[in-house]
Every structure is written in C-alpha cells, then in structure tokens.
Amino acid sequence: MVMSRFNVIVIGGGPAGLSAAIAASADGASVLLVEREAHLGGVLKQCIDNNFGFFRYGERLAGPEYAFRDMISLEQTNTYVLLQTFASRIVSIGNTFQLTLCNRHGIVLAEANSVVLATGCRERTARQMSIHGSRPAGVMTAGSAQYYLNVLGQLPSKRSIILGSGNIGMIMARRLTLEGSKVLGVYEEGPVPGGLLRNVTDCINDFDIPLHFGHSVTRVSGSHRLRGVEICRVDKSLRPIRGTEALVKCDSLILAVGLIPEISLADTLNVPISGVTNGPICDQNYMTLVDGIFSCGNAMHVSDVVDYISESGETAGRNAARYMGRGRRIIEMTSSKDFLYFVPQCLDYDMLRSDTVMYFRTRETRENTIVKVFIDGREIFSQLFAMLRPPEIERISVDFSSALTPDSKVELRMERSI
C-alpha cells in the first residue's frame, strides 16, 4: 500500500467531477481525481446529441465536445488523475479523510482535508419497477441502449418498447428510429411527458413515434430472448387496471424510468440524505451536513441541464479547496408545498456571499408563477416564470447576505401572477 496526501480528493470524473477538480486546483489546492472508468467524461462520452453547453458556452455541443473542453482545462492544472480506480472505502480520521482506492495495481490509500462526491447517478431497473417475469436478454436501461448504439456501434433492437418518457428515453426513441429500428411506442405512467417539451417535438412528434400516457409494462415474456411485454393502463395512483392488459410482441424493452443519485460512499459516513432528492442535504457551498464532505452534480440531485451540473461542481470544488475545518452555523430553509424540492436545503451563515445559486423543481405544472424568498417574513427576492414543469430544473440567484441573522427563518413560496 502507498499513502498519498492531498488537499482535496474528487470522486467521479464526469462533468461535475471535472469542474470540481479544475476549480479546486485553480484555488491552489493539491487535487486527486478518481474515476472508475478508463476515460474521463462520465455519461457525456455516449451522448452524441447537441443539447449541451447552451448556458455555459452560448452554443450547443455534443456530449463528447462538452466533456473535451473540461478535459483540456484539466490538463492545464496539477491535478493527479487515477483512472480505472474504485473508491471502496472512506473513513474519517481526526481532521482528515482516508480513502481506500482499488485498481489493477493493487490498493492505494489516500488522505485529504476534504472530499467531493461527484459520483453521478444510476438508472432504475426493471426490478425496481416491479415488472414481473424472468430475465430474458433484451431488457435494458436507456443508458445501456445508448452505450451499445453510440459507443459500440451495435443495434440492440429491431422492435422495441420504451417505458418512460424521460429525456434519455425520448432521445433513444429517435436514435433507434434513425438507425433502422422500429420503436413500437413510448409508454408513460403519468399524464404528462417526463422530459423536456422540446424532446417531445424533436424526438417523438417529428418521427411519428406513438406516445401513450397512463400506461405501464407489468410483465415480460420470453426465456432466452424477450418475445413480448404486457402493457396495462394504470390509475391515478399508478396501479394497474385489471382487464386492460395487452400483449405487444417486441425484442427489446428499454427502460427510461428515472435516475437515482449514487450515494453509497455517503452512506458509509452517515451523511444525512434528503428523502425527496435522494442525495445529500447540502448548504450553499455544497458541503453536506458532515463537515469536509462536499457533493455536486447528479450525486446531489438529478439535473436535466449539464451546465448546472458543471456549475455545482465548480462551487463544490472551490469551497472544498478553502475548507479549513471550522464549525458552521446552519440555517434551515423551508418552502411552500408547491415546491417538489430545492437545493441547497440550508445555509452556512458564516460563509454567506452576495449571491447564492439555488435550483428547484415545481410539484406540478404552473403558468405565470412568481417565486419569492422571505427572511423573517420580509420579501427579499422575486422572479416571474411563465411556465414551470416538474421535469424541468429551474435556477435562481438570491442575495441572503444583507438581511440574514443566525436566528433567521428563510422560506420559499410560489404565488400566481396577477
């Protein structure tokens, strides 16, 4: 075993981890970036659609193009990178964190003052959706289908059913169609699309792909290879309605049924987790409620905009580099029931700056809505949104510094515009 010492260790080499490592290094910290795959870039390596970089660069880039820009910036720093390396264990020892790293060379121990969890997210599987049946070939997540098609150059299906109208599900419906596969339909449990409206137009309507709401897949059939799926209507509680079952013959079921933050390392340190985002609870510096452990990107909350993921990585990396082991005075924030969630969930009073970036999702679709922020009942911020939809993340920047005290109460509200 070899022991190495760094100021900051970043776990995960996707867009959030790359931005965190670059920002921490630019702030003068010695940085170790740990990535389990053979190449940096995360899932961006397989995303060839040009829906990335509009907010950050003012142009539309493909996923590999977006990641490549960060890789070039990373090369200009002194960041030490370990590829094909797994962080298997993390423990707190005094004022430092010790990580056990495993790769083909053996086990390496590394210590740091602070750790940034940029571990991304994982896809929900058929078992998590309670789909009955055996495990035939042909049942896969949308990310797996995307990897087969865009990276390996292999067509995973000739006749497919897609469950879930999330962004990657709709994008894969278009990609499969362009490569000659027949997409028999996209089925969504809810009453509205689960992804961005532009993807409904660009990926579904433009290619005449059927989109069915209020339906789910309840069973798969086939032994070695998928032969068909049972599709059923669901009620408002998403429970199957008996008597509405229909068998559709297909050779592939592609699941685009949601993403879950990858927080296994956070669990080992007993980092408090939000029951809504399924990611760590963080302050405005993206430090979790365990001092010295930071989180960013999809490991903190799943976002549909990679530019915001990179922005959170920059904030986490910069503050991880500046972490000095001091205590915090935490101010919790609350919201009206109109919010599905908001991030960060609390504020470190001693580290307030002129602007705090907040991300949020609405609980239901709303038009002409004003988002307001109150401190001790006094309004300090408001912004009008013409349309709010649950699948679309929104961003606001709030100045808390002038009105906040250590005992203040902060609340977010939504109000209809007159």
C-alpha positions in Angstrom: 0.0 0.0 0.0 1.1 3.5 -0.8 -0.2 6.5 1.2 -0.6 9.8 -0.6 -1.7 13.1 0.8 -3.9 15.8 -0.9 -5.9 18.8 0.0 -8.9 17.7 -2.0 -10.0 14.3 -3.4 -12.7 14.3 -6.1 -14.5 11.1 -6.7 -16.0 10.9 -10.1 -14.7 12.1 -13.5 -17.9 13.2 -15.1 -18.9 16.9 -15.8 -19.3 17.7 -12.1 -16.1 16.0 -11.0 -14.1 17.6 -13.8 -15.4 21.1 -12.9 -14.7 20.4 -9.2 -11.1 19.3 -9.8 -10.4 22.3 -12.1 -11.9 24.8 -9.6 -10.1 23.3 -6.6 -6.8 23.2 -8.4 -7.3 26.8 -9.6 -7.7 27.8 -5.9 -4.3 26.4 -5.1 -5.2 23.0 -3.7 -3.4 19.7 -4.5 -6.1 17.6 -6.0 -6.6 13.9 -6.7 -9.4 12.9 -9.2 -10.6 9.3 -9.0 -12.5 7.8 -11.9 -13.7 4.2 -12.2 -13.8 4.1 -16.0 -11.0 4.1 -18.5 -11.7 7.6 -19.7 -13.0 10.8 -18.2 -16.2 12.5 -19.2 -18.8 10.3 -17.5 -22.0 9.6 -19.4 -21.2 12.5 -21.8 -19.0 10.2 -23.7 -22.0 8.4 -25.2 -24.3 11.4 -25.6 -23.9 12.5 -29.2 -27.0 14.8 -29.3 -26.2 18.5 -29.3 -28.1 19.6 -26.2 -25.2 20.6 -24.0 -23.4 23.8 -23.3 -26.0 26.4 -24.2 -25.9 28.2 -20.8 -22.2 27.8 -20.1 -20.7 28.4 -23.6 -23.6 30.0 -25.5 -23.6 27.3 -28.1 -24.9 23.8 -28.5 -22.4 21.0 -28.2 -22.5 17.2 -28.3 -21.7 15.4 -25.1 -18.1 14.4 -26.0 -17.4 18.0 -27.2 -18.6 19.4 -23.9 -16.5 17.0 -21.9 -13.4 17.6 -24.0 -13.4 21.3 -23.1 -13.1 20.4 -19.4 -10.5 17.8 -20.1 -8.4 20.4 -21.9 -8.8 22.7 -18.9 -7.9 19.9 -16.5 -4.6 19.3 -18.4 -3.6 22.8 -17.5 -3.8 22.1 -13.8 -1.6 19.9 -11.5 -4.5 17.5 -10.8 -3.4 13.9 -10.3 -5.8 11.6 -12.1 -6.4 7.9 -11.3 -8.4 6.0 -14.0 -10.0 2.6 -13.6 -9.9 3.1 -9.9 -12.6 2.4 -7.4 -13.1 4.2 -4.1 -14.1 1.2 -2.0 -14.0 2.8 1.5 -13.8 6.2 3.2 -13.3 6.9 6.8 -12.8 9.9 9.0 -9.6 10.0 11.0 -9.3 13.1 13.1 -9.4 16.2 10.8 -8.8 14.2 7.6 -10.5 11.6 5.5 -8.8 8.4 4.4 -9.9 6.7 1.2 -9.1 3.1 0.1 -8.7 3.0 -3.6 -8.5 -0.2 -5.7 -7.2 -0.6 -9.2 -5.2 -3.1 -11.2 -2.0 -2.2 -9.4 -3.5 -3.0 -6.0 -4.7 -1.0 -3.1 -3.8 2.6 -2.6 -4.5 4.7 0.5 -5.1 8.5 0.1 -5.8 11.2 2.6 -7.3 14.6 2.2 -8.7 17.5 4.2 -11.9 17.4 2.1 -13.7 15.1 -0.3 -16.0 16.0 -3.2 -18.6 13.3 -4.1 -19.2 13.7 -7.8 -20.3 10.1 -8.3 -23.3 10.9 -10.6 -26.4 8.7 -10.6 -27.7 5.3 -11.7 -30.8 4.2 -13.7 -33.7 2.4 -12.2 -34.0 -1.2 -13.3 -36.9 -3.5 -14.2 -36.8 -5.0 -10.7 -37.2 -1.6 -9.1 -40.3 -1.1 -11.3 -41.8 -4.4 -10.1 -42.0 -5.8 -13.7 -42.8 -9.5 -13.4 -41.3 -12.3 -15.5 -37.9 -13.9 -16.0 -34.7 -12.1 -17.0 -34.5 -12.6 -20.8 -32.0 -10.7 -23.0 -33.4 -7.6 -24.4 -34.5 -5.8 -21.2 -32.1 -2.9 -20.6 -31.9 0.6 -19.4 -31.9 3.5 -21.9 -28.3 4.3 -20.9 -27.2 0.8 -21.8 -29.0 1.0 -25.1 -27.3 4.3 -25.8 -23.9 2.8 -25.0 -24.5 -0.1 -27.4 -25.5 2.2 -30.2 -23.3 5.3 -29.8 -20.1 3.8 -28.4 -20.1 0.1 -29.5 -21.8 0.8 -32.8 -24.3 -2.1 -32.3 -28.0 -2.0 -32.8 -29.5 -3.5 -29.7 -33.1 -3.9 -31.0 -35.2 -4.3 -34.1 -38.6 -3.9 -32.5 -38.6 -2.1 -29.2 -40.9 -0.7 -26.5 -39.7 2.2 -24.4 -41.1 2.6 -20.9 -40.8 6.2 -19.6 -40.8 9.5 -21.4 -37.8 10.9 -19.7 -35.3 12.8 -21.8 -33.0 9.9 -22.5 -36.0 7.6 -23.3 -37.2 10.1 -26.0 -33.7 10.7 -27.3 -33.2 6.9 -27.7 -36.5 6.6 -29.5 -35.2 9.0 -32.1 -31.7 7.3 -32.3 -33.1 3.8 -32.7 -35.5 5.1 -35.4 -32.7 6.8 -37.3 -30.6 3.5 -37.2 -33.5 1.5 -38.7 -35.1 0.0 -35.6 -38.9 0.1 -35.2 -40.0 1.8 -32.0 -43.5 0.5 -31.4 -44.3 3.1 -28.8 -43.2 5.1 -25.8 -45.3 4.4 -22.7 -45.5 6.8 -19.8 -47.2 6.0 -16.4 -48.0 9.7 -15.7 -50.4 12.0 -17.5 -47.7 14.3 -19.0 -44.3 13.8 -20.6 -41.5 13.1 -18.1 -38.9 15.1 -20.1 -38.4 18.4 -21.7 -41.1 19.5 -24.1 -38.6 20.1 -26.9 -37.7 16.4 -26.9 -41.4 15.6 -27.3 -41.3 17.6 -30.5 -37.8 16.8 -31.8 -37.8 13.1 -30.9 -41.4 11.9 -30.8 -43.6 14.0 -32.9 -41.1 14.6 -35.7 -40.6 10.8 -36.2 -44.3 9.8 -35.7 -43.5 7.6 -32.7 -46.6 6.8 -30.6 -46.6 8.3 -27.1 -49.0 6.7 -24.7 -49.8 8.2 -21.3 -51.3 6.4 -18.3 -49.7 3.0 -19.3 -47.0 0.8 -17.8 -45.3 -2.5 -18.5 -46.4 -5.1 -16.0 -44.8 -8.3 -17.3 -42.1 -9.5 -19.7 -42.3 -12.9 -21.6 -39.5 -15.0 -23.1 -36.9 -17.3 -21.8 -33.6 -16.6 -23.6 -34.7 -13.5 -25.6 -37.5 -11.1 -24.9 -40.6 -12.1 -27.0 -43.1 -9.5 -25.8 -44.3 -7.4 -23.0 -47.7 -7.0 -21.2 -48.9 -3.4 -21.2 -51.6 -2.2 -18.9 -53.4 1.0 -18.2 -52.8 2.5 -14.7 -55.0 4.6 -12.4 -54.1 7.9 -10.8 -52.1 6.0 -8.1 -50.2 4.2 -10.9 -51.8 0.9 -10.0 -52.6 -1.5 -13.0 -56.2 -1.6 -14.0 -57.4 -5.1 -14.4 -58.9 -6.0 -17.7 -56.8 -3.5 -19.7 -53.8 -5.9 -20.3 -52.5 -6.2 -23.8 -49.5 -8.2 -25.2 -47.2 -6.5 -27.5 -44.6 -8.5 -29.4 -41.1 -7.0 -29.3 -37.5 -8.0 -28.9 -36.4 -5.2 -26.6 -37.8 -3.3 -23.6 -35.9 -0.1 -22.9 -36.3 1.5 -19.5 -36.2 5.2 -19.0 -37.9 5.3 -15.7 -35.8 7.7 -13.6 -32.4 8.2 -12.1 -31.1 7.8 -8.5 -28.1 9.7 -7.1 -25.2 7.3 -6.4 -24.5 7.8 -2.7 -23.1 4.6 -1.4 -19.9 6.3 -0.2 -22.0 9.0 1.6 -23.9 6.2 3.4 -20.6 4.9 4.9 -20.1 8.3 6.6 -23.7 8.6 7.7 -24.2 11.7 5.6 -27.9 12.9 6.0 -29.8 12.2 2.8 -32.9 14.1 1.5 -36.0 11.9 1.2 -37.0 13.9 -1.9 -33.8 14.3 -4.0 -32.3 11.0 -2.6 -29.0 13.0 -2.5 -27.1 14.5 0.4 -28.5 17.6 2.2 -26.1 20.5 1.5 -25.5 24.1 2.3 -24.9 26.8 -0.3 -21.2 25.7 -0.6 -22.4 22.2 -1.4 -20.9 20.9 1.8 -23.0 18.1 3.3 -24.0 18.0 6.9 -20.8 16.1 7.6 -18.0 18.7 7.7 -15.5 18.3 4.9 -17.6 16.2 2.7 -19.0 18.0 -0.4 -21.4 16.8 -3.1 -22.3 18.1 -6.5 -23.9 17.3 -9.8 -26.3 14.3 -10.1 -24.9 12.8 -6.9 -26.6 15.8 -5.1 -29.8 15.9 -7.1 -30.6 14.7 -10.6 -30.5 17.6 -13.1 -31.5 17.7 -16.8 -29.1 20.5 -17.6 -25.4 19.6 -17.7 -24.4 23.3 -17.5 -25.9 23.4 -14.0 -24.1 20.2 -13.1 -20.8 21.8 -14.0 -21.7 25.0 -12.1 -22.4 23.0 -8.9 -19.1 21.2 -9.4 -17.2 24.5 -9.6 -18.8 25.7 -6.4 -18.1 22.4 -4.5 -14.5 22.2 -5.8 -13.7 25.8 -4.9 -15.2 25.6 -1.4 -13.5 22.2 -0.8 -10.2 23.8 -1.5 -10.9 26.5 1.0 -12.2 24.2 3.7 -10.3 24.9 7.0 -12.1 22.5 9.4 -14.1 25.2 11.2 -17.6 24.8 12.6 -20.8 26.1 10.9 -23.9 27.9 12.0 -26.6 26.3 9.9 -29.8 28.0 9.0 -32.5 25.6 7.6 -34.8 26.7 4.8 -38.5 25.8 4.3 -40.8 26.1 1.3 -44.5 26.1 0.4 -45.9 22.7 -0.8 -45.7 24.0 -4.4 -42.1 23.0 -4.5 -41.1 19.5 -5.2 -37.7 20.3 -3.8 -35.0 23.0 -3.7 -31.2 22.8 -3.4 -29.3 23.8 -1.3 -31.6 23.0 1.6 -29.7 25.1 4.2 -27.3 28.0 4.6 -24.0 28.3 6.4 -24.4 31.8 8.0 -20.6 32.3 8.3 -20.0 31.8 4.6 -22.7 33.9 3.0 -21.8 35.8 -0.1 -23.6 38.3 -2.3 -25.3 35.6 -4.3 -26.4 32.0 -3.6 -27.4 29.9 -6.6 -30.5 27.7 -5.9 -32.1 25.0 -8.1 -35.6 23.9 -7.7 -38.5 21.9 -9.3 -42.2 22.6 -9.1 -44.5 19.9 -7.8 -47.0 20.4 -10.6 -47.2 22.4 -13.9 -47.9 26.0 -13.3 -48.1 29.1 -15.5 -47.3 32.7 -14.7 -45.8 32.0 -11.3 -43.7 34.2 -9.1 -41.1 32.5 -7.0 -40.4 34.5 -3.8 -37.9 34.3 -1.0 -38.7 35.6 2.5 -36.4 36.2 5.5 -38.4 36.5 8.8 -41.5 37.3 6.8 -39.9 40.0 4.7 -39.6 39.5 0.9 -36.0 39.8 -0.4 -36.4 38.2 -3.8 -38.9 37.5 -6.5 -38.8 36.2 -10.1 -41.6 35.6 -12.6 -41.7 32.3 -14.5 -44.0 32.0 -17.5 -44.1 28.2 -17.2 -42.9 25.7 -14.5 -42.9 21.9 -15.1 -41.8 19.2 -12.8 -39.3 17.6 -15.3 -37.5 20.9 -15.8 -35.0 22.2 -13.3 -35.0 25.9 -12.7 -32.3 28.2 -11.3 -32.4 31.4 -9.3 -29.7 33.5 -7.7 -30.5 35.1 -4.3 -28.6 37.6 -2.1 -29.1 36.5 1.5 -26.1 38.4 3.0 -27.8 41.7 3.7 -30.8 40.6 5.7 -29.9 37.3 7.3 -29.1 36.7 11.0 -28.1 33.5 12.7 -31.6 33.1 14.0 -33.5 34.0 10.8 -36.2 31.9 9.2 -36.0 31.5 5.4 -39.0 30.4 3.3 -39.5 30.0 -0.4 -43.0 30.5 -1.8 -44.8 30.3 -5.2 -47.6 32.8 -6.0 -49.8 33.2 -9.0 -49.0 36.4 -11.1 -52.0 38.7 -11.5 
